[in-house]
């Protein structure tokens, strides 16, 4: 019986896992009723140290839940905590504090 | 950055030797950097209070000068060019401390100053570094330049690989100009470089940890 249950759980995980992994992070966050998602276009992002600087700097902010850096696109996606917000000036200041240059902010990227 | 800057960088690389990985971190960031080559072994531990400054301990065992330098090093990011696909930097470095001869004798006040410039995209890298040392009775000026290319473009968190050629110019050394082919491996907060200096038959091993 225990073996059957184990096999059933394993089968469920095998079916569900690829689907979960295939779901874009944007969609997951929206479905979970998470906070606002911002995408900032940033100049100067060429290496992992750059990306790490952005993540560490934004990670210290109380309003920020998660930060994703896409070096290919030169973009930083900032997932805010539910009910929290950040204005453009605050985002620009943090990008500058990281050592980089803000180009634009898209507040409708995940819609 | 306009192509003329790339041409200027390549020209500098042709005459000179390695700018280390960037000596200034993000505001609040710490960095450990270690370099080992035929001329010296060094350790630099620094803290960046801002995105344009860092200060920390610098220790160098210099085999050419037979001295150990121990002191403080200040690094200033003089200028950064952030472009959509590239980044260029100019750094100023200043160190002050004491130099102890290997063979004993009195330690003397010592200092060094350096200027470094780099420019990179996710495919190309070029850098130039000049450093003047005044270690008591010994003074020297050394140049270092690099050119590098990434055989593939990796995303954040993946392993980045760079193939580089370093040219060093130490006018007072037995081999004033040396070539060091090297491999740079870079992932997240860790950077590791391994190379071999052809003329001196010495290995190069550098690493950086940023946190």
Interface residues (C-beta under 8 A of the other chain):
Chain A: X42 X43 X44 X45 X46 X47 X48 X49 X50 X51 X52 X53 X54 X56 X57 X60 X69 X70 X71 X72 X74 X96 X97 X98 X99 X100 X101 X103
Chain B: X21 X22 X24 X25 X26 X27 X28 X29 X50 X51 X52 X77 X80 X81 X82 X83 X84 X85 X86 X87 X120 X121 X122 X153 X155 X156 X157 X160 X186 X187 X188 X189 X191 X210
